[in-house]
């Protein structure tokens, strides 16, 4: 086997980490969206304010999801390089 290449186990482990990141990204995204949009539902806001809040919540939720998807593989790679 070539010493410069990753082993099959390392490739499989990274694939599992990526899937884990994608699945767990839904938790912070849903939480951020719910926290952002809950006051609109509780106060009965309508019209442009409701649409703007919906848009803002979606953008913040997407940012939280992307943050998680990026953070998990980077943390995995750092731990792999340390030898854990």
Secondary structure as UniProt FT lines:
FT   TURN            3..4
FT   HELIX           8..43
FT   HELIX           48..82
//
